[in-house]
Each structure stands twice: as structure tokens, then as C-alpha cells.
Amino acid sequence: MEILRLALDNLLSPPVLGFALGLVAVLVGGDLRLPDAVYQGLSMYLLLAIGIKGGVALRASSVGDVILPTIAAIGLGVLIPVLAYLILRRATPLSGLDRGAIAAHYGSTSLVTFTAALVFLEASSIAVEGFVTTLLAVMEIPGIVVGLLLAGRAADRSLSWGASLHEILVGKSILLLVGGLVLGVLTGASGYERVEPFFGALFVGILTLFLVELGTLAGRRLPDLKTAGIGLPIFAILFPILAGTMGVTAGSLAGLSVGGATILGVLSASASYIAAPAAVRLALPEANPGYYLTASLGITFPFNLVIGIPLYLEIAQVVGG
């Protein structure tokens, strides 16, 4: 089957194998963690590289091409955390506060899953609209805000919305993505040619190194599953399929290509472990990070990396066919 071939190709790609290496190292008692300064530097590189490349492509896109996909992305950013919260209420014994924290993570997006999907589609010779980076930035905020709102309502207390929104908007992920988009739009294709050897040719190698670190982080979080019940790991696998299918369908209806619809599906199915944890730690300090980080980073991230990305492509090909 085509889906199995795609999954195998993705499983054997250097970034996915890098993640597996970090995970296995933890399981056998090894330690491949990167120094914090190196980890932060790699994160900044990936964000800026994606932003610049997306900005170059955005400059060549018409406003009409971007409007409907952007509206679809915002709608998904609001709907997905609500669905996650309601499903978690049925599937787990977690408190409303913890359900809201998890919903904020699944309503937001994963930069590295997005990046791995771009690399996978490029290796499969499937074109993607350049402005999809804009959709990543657009979906980052509403999902977190809705999740925090649901958690605050469940806890019957007010949240520091000003501080939470400020944390999201001035965080490195948003600043570098949006800043990269602006740089890409201003410099255009001719300017990008001068930095392509750094931001283009080295991209997959640096992503692989970054995923080794994430593999170690995920491996260290797996023991937290024991206290969450069986419902949380089931949710962390099945919910991305539901959200990813919604994203692919919305992308196709909004006029995206098969590659673009796949990316919107990946964004919808992914769970944040950069922007959302920072916002949740600030607004919901009582929420258990063992739950939301284990679900998003320990289960959903590797599932999407190995199985989800080729699955959403297959769905996009069926829907767009």
C-alpha cells in the first residue's frame, strides 16, 4: 500500500532516526542531551530559516490565495482545543485545569512536526504553497488562548490574560517566525540566494540534531503516563488523526493544493511543546506538566513523525483527488 511505503520512507529519514536515537539512548540509560545554549541556538535557527523561506514565497503569492486558508487556520485554531477539552472530559479522569492545559497544547502547533512535514513533502517531490508558514504563525495563538480560557473557567478563577498574551506574542517562536517572514518578504528570492547555503543546505542536518535532543526529552517524560490513566495515551494517538483529517478537509475546501492541505492537516494534528508550555506555566502554574508534556511530546509528536505525516498526505490525496 502507498501509505505503508510513505510511512517507511518517513521512518527511515534522518530526522526521524535522530529522534529514535535520542529515545533509545534514554531507554538504555544513556544521555545524549545537548547543552542548553546549543538547544536554544538550534531552535532559533529552525524558526528563522522557516520564516525567511516562507516570507520569500509569500512575496510571490497573491492576497486572494492567502485569505481563505488563513480563515480556515484561525477557525481550526479555535475549534480544535474545544474538541480536545470535551473529549478529554469523557476519556480521562483529569481535572478541568489539566484538560484545559492539554487542550491549549493541542490547539497550538508544533514547529518541528511542521518542519519534518515540509522535508518529507520536498523529498516526495510534492509542492507546497510558500505561505503555509503564515498559517503556522496564525494557528499558534488562538489555540493557546482558548485552552487557557477553558481551564480558567473550569477552575472558576480569572487568568492574567495580559501577561499570558504578552508571553505568547513576544516569545522567541512568534518573534522569529514573524520576523523571518518579514525578512523573507523584504529580501525576496534574490536576497535569499545569498543566505541559502546556510538556511537551506544545512537545514535537514540541523533538524536531525535537534530531534536527537527531543528524543531524549520524550524518553524522560514517558514514566509520567502511569498516573494519567489509559485514556490519555489513547487520546494522544487518536485525536491527532481526527484533527488532522479536519485540517486536510478544511485546507482542500480553502483551495490549497494536496501538499498545502497536508501541511494544514499536520498543523491541526500537532501539539505544541515550545510556545504552549511557556504560556501554560505562566497562566496555569497548578497544571501538571507531566500530563501535557507527556501527551504532546512523548506520544503525539513521535506518532505524527512516523505515521501521521504520511497518513495526512494520503488523506489529502483522497480528498483532493
C-alpha positions in Angstrom: 0.0 0.0 0.0 1.1 3.5 -0.7 0.5 4.7 2.8 2.9 2.0 4.1 5.6 2.9 1.6 5.3 6.6 2.6 5.4 5.7 6.3 8.5 3.5 5.8 10.2 6.3 3.9 9.5 8.8 6.6 10.6 6.3 9.3 13.9 5.9 7.7 14.5 9.6 7.1 17.5 11.2 9.1 15.3 13.5 11.3 13.0 10.6 12.4 16.0 8.3 13.0 17.6 11.1 15.0 14.6 11.3 17.3 14.7 7.5 17.7 18.3 7.6 18.6 17.6 10.1 21.4 14.7 8.0 22.7 16.7 4.7 22.6 19.6 6.4 24.4 17.3 7.2 27.4 15.8 3.8 27.5 19.2 2.1 27.7 20.4 4.6 30.4 22.5 6.8 28.1 22.4 10.6 27.8 22.5 12.5 24.5 21.2 15.8 25.8 22.6 18.9 24.2 23.9 21.8 26.2 21.0 24.3 26.8 22.8 27.0 24.8 23.1 24.7 21.7 19.5 23.6 22.0 18.3 27.2 22.1 20.6 28.1 19.2 19.2 25.2 17.0 15.6 26.3 17.9 16.3 29.8 16.8 17.9 28.6 13.6 14.9 26.4 12.6 12.4 29.2 13.4 14.2 31.9 11.5 15.0 29.6 8.5 11.4 28.6 8.1 10.2 32.2 8.5 12.6 33.5 5.8 11.8 30.8 3.3 8.1 31.3 3.9 8.4 35.1 3.5 10.2 34.7 0.2 7.3 32.5 -1.1 4.7 34.8 0.5 6.1 37.7 -1.5 5.3 35.8 -4.7 1.7 34.9 -3.6 -1.4 36.9 -4.2 -3.6 38.2 -1.4 -6.5 36.2 -2.8 -4.6 32.9 -2.4 -3.9 33.5 1.3 -7.2 34.8 2.6 -9.3 31.6 2.7 -6.5 29.3 4.1 -5.9 31.9 6.8 -9.5 32.0 7.8 -9.6 28.2 7.8 -6.4 28.1 10.1 -8.0 30.6 12.6 -11.2 28.6 12.7 -9.3 25.3 13.3 -7.2 27.1 16.0 -10.4 27.9 17.9 -12.3 24.6 17.3 -9.6 22.0 18.0 -8.9 23.0 21.6 -12.6 22.9 22.4 -13.0 19.4 20.9 -9.8 18.3 22.8 -11.2 19.6 26.1 -14.6 17.9 25.6 -13.1 14.5 24.5 -10.6 14.6 27.4 -13.6 15.1 29.8 -15.1 11.8 28.6 -11.8 9.8 28.2 -9.8 10.8 31.3 -10.3 11.4 35.0 -8.2 14.6 34.7 -9.3 17.9 36.3 -10.7 20.7 34.2 -7.5 22.6 34.8 -5.3 19.8 33.4 -7.8 19.3 30.5 -7.5 22.9 29.6 -3.7 22.9 29.7 -3.6 19.8 27.4 -6.2 21.4 25.1 -4.0 24.5 24.8 -1.1 22.4 23.6 -3.2 20.5 21.0 -4.9 23.8 19.8 -1.5 25.2 19.2 1.1 23.9 16.7 4.4 22.0 16.6 7.2 23.7 14.7 9.3 20.6 14.4 6.4 18.4 13.1 5.6 21.2 10.6 9.3 21.2 9.6 9.5 17.4 9.3 6.4 17.5 7.1 8.0 20.1 4.8 11.1 18.0 4.5 9.0 14.8 3.8 6.9 16.5 1.1 10.0 18.0 -0.5 11.7 14.6 -0.6 8.5 13.2 -2.1 8.5 15.9 -4.8 5.2 17.4 -3.7 4.8 21.1 -4.0 3.6 23.2 -1.0 2.4 26.8 -1.0 5.1 29.1 0.4 2.7 31.0 2.6 2.0 27.9 4.8 4.5 29.4 7.3 1.9 32.2 7.8 -0.7 29.5 8.7 1.7 28.2 11.4 2.1 31.6 12.9 -1.7 32.2 12.7 -2.6 29.0 14.4 -0.1 29.4 17.3 -2.1 31.9 19.3 -5.9 31.1 19.2 -5.5 27.5 20.3 -3.5 28.5 23.4 -5.9 31.3 24.3 -9.0 29.1 24.0 -7.3 26.3 26.1 -6.4 28.8 28.8 -9.9 30.1 28.8 -11.4 26.7 29.2 -9.0 25.9 32.1 -9.8 29.2 33.8 -13.5 28.6 33.5 -13.1 25.1 35.0 -11.1 26.4 37.9 -13.5 29.2 38.4 -10.9 31.9 38.5 -9.6 34.7 36.4 -6.4 34.4 34.4 -3.8 37.1 33.8 -4.7 37.5 30.1 -2.4 40.4 29.6 0.6 38.6 30.9 -0.3 35.4 29.1 -0.8 37.0 25.7 2.4 39.0 26.1 4.3 35.8 26.9 3.0 34.3 23.6 3.4 37.3 21.4 6.9 38.2 22.5 8.1 34.6 22.8 11.0 33.5 20.6 8.8 31.3 18.4 6.5 34.0 17.3 9.1 36.8 17.1 11.5 34.6 15.0 8.7 33.2 12.7 7.1 36.6 12.1 10.5 38.3 11.9 11.7 35.7 9.4 8.5 36.2 7.3 9.2 39.9 7.2 12.8 39.4 6.3 11.8 37.0 3.5 9.2 39.3 2.1 11.6 42.3 2.1 14.6 40.5 0.7 12.8 38.3 -1.9 14.3 35.5 -3.9 17.5 37.4 -4.9 18.3 38.2 -1.3 17.6 34.6 -0.2 20.1 33.2 -2.7 22.9 34.8 -0.6 21.9 33.0 2.6 20.6 29.8 1.1 23.8 27.8 1.8 23.2 28.4 5.5 19.4 28.4 5.8 18.7 25.9 3.1 21.6 23.4 2.6 22.2 22.8 6.3 18.6 22.7 7.3 17.9 18.9 7.4 21.2 18.2 9.2 20.4 20.7 11.9 16.9 19.4 12.2 18.2 15.9 12.7 20.5 17.1 15.6 17.6 19.0 17.1 15.4 15.9 17.0 18.0 13.8 18.9 17.5 16.3 21.8 13.7 16.0 21.6 14.0 12.2 21.6 15.8 12.4 24.9 13.2 14.8 26.3 10.3 12.5 25.2 12.0 9.4 26.7 12.4 11.1 30.1 8.6 12.0 30.1 7.3 8.5 29.4 7.1 7.4 33.0 4.5 10.2 33.7 1.9 8.2 31.8 1.4 5.8 34.8 -0.6 8.4 36.7 -2.7 9.7 33.8 -4.7 6.5 33.0 -5.1 4.7 29.7 -7.4 7.4 28.3 -4.6 10.0 27.9 -2.3 7.9 25.6 -5.3 6.8 23.6 -6.3 10.4 23.2 -2.8 11.4 22.2 -2.9 8.9 19.3 -6.5 9.1 18.1 -7.2 12.8 18.5 -4.4 13.9 16.1 -6.0 11.7 13.4 -9.4 13.4 13.9 -7.8 16.9 14.0 -5.5 16.2 11.1 -8.5 15.0 8.9 -10.3 18.2 9.8 -7.3 20.2 8.8 -6.8 18.4 5.5 -10.5 18.8 4.6 -10.6 22.5 5.6 -7.4 23.1 3.5 -8.8 21.4 0.5 -12.1 23.4 0.7 -10.0 26.6 1.1 -8.3 25.9 -2.2 -4.9 24.6 -1.0 -3.0 22.0 -3.1 -2.5 18.5 -1.9 0.8 19.5 -0.3 -0.7 22.6 1.3 -3.8 20.6 2.6 -1.3 18.1 4.1 0.5 20.8 5.9 -2.7 22.3 7.3 -3.6 18.8 8.4 -0.2 18.4 10.1 -0.6 21.7 11.9 -4.0 20.7 13.1 -2.9 17.3 14.3 0.3 18.5 16.0 0.7 19.6 19.6 2.9 22.4 20.8 5.8 21.9 23.2 7.5 25.3 22.8 5.0 28.2 22.9 2.2 26.4 24.8 4.3 25.1 27.7 5.7 28.6 28.3 2.2 30.2 28.3 0.7 27.4 30.4 3.4 27.6 33.0 2.7 31.3 33.4 -1.1 31.2 33.4 -1.7 27.8 34.9 1.1 27.0 37.3 -1.0 24.4 39.1 -1.4 22.3 35.9 0.7 19.1 35.9 3.4 19.3 33.2 3.8 15.6 33.3 0.4 15.2 31.6 0.6 17.9 28.9 4.2 17.3 28.0 4.0 13.5 28.0 0.9 13.6 25.8 2.2 16.2 23.3 6.0 15.4 23.3 6.1 11.8 24.4 3.2 10.3 22.3 1.7 12.7 19.7 5.0 14.0 18.4 6.6 10.6 17.6 3.2 9.3 16.3 2.9 12.2 13.9 6.6 12.0 12.9 6.4 8.3 11.9 2.8 7.6 11.0 0.8 10.9 11.0 2.6 12.8 8.3 2.3 10.1 5.6 -1.3 9.4 6.7 -2.4 13.1 6.3 -0.8 13.1 2.9 -2.8 10.0 1.9 -6.0 11.7 3.2 -5.2 14.9 1.3 -4.7 12.9 -1.9 -8.0 11.2 -1.4 -9.9 14.4 -0.5 -8.2 16.4 -3.3 -8.5 13.6 -5.9 
